[in-house]
Amino acid sequence: MRAPVVLALLAVALLAALARAQEEPEDTIQAKMETYMQQATQRIKDTLASLDVTRLAQQSRQWASEHLDTFQSYLEQLKRTFTQPQTS
């Protein structure tokens, strides 16, 4: 009579252990997926921010190169104005 009770208790303990073992991987898989999604989201945000900075830098360089000629022309004109001989 004792053997069937012990076997029944072992069976219940085994089923409980199996149920718990099956629950943990799902929890860890869910946690891993959440962590992965958070990391992927952060990486995307960082990349977009980097692209914005790069785009801004590129636009700044383009503006500077386009307007550098104008600025140099203005400086040349000022130089000519102040270095012309005074005629009186």
Summary of the structure (lengths in Angstrom):
residues: 88
radius of gyration: 37.8
end to end distance: 133.4
largest distance: 133.4
contacts: 160
relative contact order: 0.04
helix: 93%
strand: 0%
